[in-house]
Amino acid sequence: MENYLLEEIEEITRTRAKLIENCTKNPNEVNKLINIGVKRDIKVMEMARKRAKTENRVDFKKVLEETDLEVFSREASIYLKEMKVDPRVEAVETVVVKEEELGLIVCGVCQEEVDVGEMCSKTECNHKFHGFCLWKWLEERKTCPLCRFRILN
């Protein structure tokens, strides 16, 4: 009875995976991603409503949570198959600049100081940069902007 809904949700998930990848290249895709997320949520609610009715369950919130968890599990396996992880994601660590580092960290790409409390990207060679600056740098190069340590293979 609800197989068609699961199939629709799986198709939505595949589309979402592609949109997520596209958002890194084209920020205008974000609206499409939001819309497809709403479609997914509507399908999950429809599926939960049908389950609650078929199984004569009155606690809709509980049925919705169970359904959402099941769908989330299916989505996770689809995302693993469909999405390619950008190597830049695995190559850097996100860290927060600490008080004791005040004035000591200058982004090697834009040459501006990185502020205390600001999130930045830290390379394997322990250099820190504004996340966006390093991300753009690594689009064209594979090495650290400061020491030329190889970050990407």
QUIBEL-V433172 format. One record per residue. RES is the residue in one small letter. OMEGA is omega in radians with two decimals (* if undefined). BURIAL is I if it has 9 or more other ideal C-beta (glycine too) atoms within 8 Angstrom, else O. D_CENTER is the distance of its C-alpha to the mean C-alpha in Angstrom with 2 decimals. Layout:
res = <RES/RES>
omega = <OMEGA/OMEGA>
burial = <BURIAL/BURIAL>
d_center = <D_CENTER/D_CENTER>
This chain:
res = <m/e/n/y/l/l/e/e/i/e/e/i/t/r/t/r/a/k/l/i/e/n/c/t/k/n/p/n/e/v/n/k/l/i/n/i/g/v/k/r/d/i/k/v/m/e/m/a/r/k/r/a/k/t/e/n/r/v/d/f/k/k/v/l/e/e/t/d/l/e/v/f/s/r/e/a/s/i/y/l/k/e/m/k/v/d/p/r/v/e/a/v/e/t/v/v/v/k/e/e/e/l/g/l/i/v/c/g/v/c/q/e/e/v/d/v/g/e/m/c/s/k/t/e/c/n/h/k/f/h/g/f/c/l/w/k/w/l/e/e/r/k/t/c/p/l/c/r/f/r/i/l/n>
omega = <-3.10/3.13/-3.14/3.11/3.09/3.11/3.11/3.13/3.11/3.11/3.08/-3.13/3.10/3.11/3.12/3.14/3.13/3.14/3.12/3.10/-3.12/-3.11/3.12/-3.14/-3.05/-3.11/3.13/-3.14/-3.08/3.13/3.09/3.13/3.11/-3.13/-3.13/3.07/3.09/3.10/3.13/-3.12/3.11/3.13/3.12/3.12/3.10/3.13/3.13/3.12/3.14/3.10/-3.12/-3.14/-3.11/-3.09/-3.13/3.14/-3.08/-3.12/-3.07/-3.13/3.14/3.13/3.13/3.12/3.13/-3.13/-3.14/3.12/3.11/-3.14/3.13/3.11/3.10/3.14/-3.12/-3.14/3.09/3.13/3.13/-3.13/-2.97/-2.99/3.05/3.13/3.10/-3.10/3.11/-3.13/-3.10/-3.04/-3.10/3.12/3.10/-3.13/3.09/-3.14/-3.08/-3.13/-3.09/3.12/-3.11/3.11/-3.09/-3.06/3.06/3.12/-3.11/3.13/-3.08/3.12/3.08/3.14/3.07/-3.03/3.06/-3.14/-3.14/3.06/3.11/3.14/-3.14/-3.13/3.10/3.13/3.04/3.03/-3.10/-3.09/2.92/-3.10/-3.11/-3.12/-3.13/3.13/3.13/3.12/-3.08/3.03/-3.06/-3.09/-3.11/-3.05/3.08/3.13/-3.08/-3.01/3.14/3.03/-3.10/-3.12/-3.13/3.08/*>
burial = <O/O/O/O/I/I/O/I/I/I/O/I/I/I/I/I/I/I/I/I/I/I/I/O/O/O/O/O/I/O/O/O/I/O/O/I/I/O/I/I/O/O/I/I/I/I/I/I/I/I/I/I/O/O/O/O/I/O/O/I/O/O/I/I/O/I/I/I/O/O/I/O/O/I/I/O/O/I/I/O/O/I/I/O/O/O/O/I/O/O/I/I/O/O/I/O/I/O/O/O/I/O/O/O/I/O/I/I/I/O/O/O/O/I/O/O/O/I/O/I/I/I/I/O/I/O/I/I/I/I/I/O/I/I/I/I/I/I/O/O/O/O/O/I/I/O/O/O/I/O/I/O/O>
d_center = <32.24/28.49/27.60/27.23/24.65/22.62/22.97/21.84/18.72/18.00/18.60/16.33/13.50/14.42/14.47/11.05/9.73/11.90/10.97/7.25/8.98/11.65/9.94/9.70/13.39/14.53/13.47/16.03/13.90/12.11/15.24/15.19/11.71/13.22/16.39/15.13/13.44/16.93/18.63/16.80/17.86/21.35/21.71/20.80/23.37/25.87/25.54/26.01/28.96/30.61/30.20/31.67/34.54/35.26/35.24/37.10/34.64/34.92/31.96/29.38/26.79/27.07/26.94/23.83/22.07/23.31/22.29/18.76/18.48/19.99/17.75/14.58/16.18/16.89/13.44/12.09/14.85/14.23/10.60/12.19/14.92/13.46/10.48/11.55/9.86/10.85/13.63/13.08/10.09/12.70/15.56/15.07/14.84/13.91/17.15/19.08/22.40/25.30/28.60/30.62/28.66/29.74/31.07/30.33/27.00/27.12/24.28/25.86/24.34/25.24/27.95/27.05/27.11/23.97/24.70/24.96/22.04/19.73/16.53/17.02/16.17/18.74/19.86/21.70/24.88/24.10/23.89/21.67/20.42/18.56/14.92/15.22/18.64/17.79/14.88/17.52/20.15/18.40/18.03/21.80/22.83/22.16/23.96/23.85/25.23/27.81/29.16/28.02/26.66/24.79/21.04/19.95/22.09>
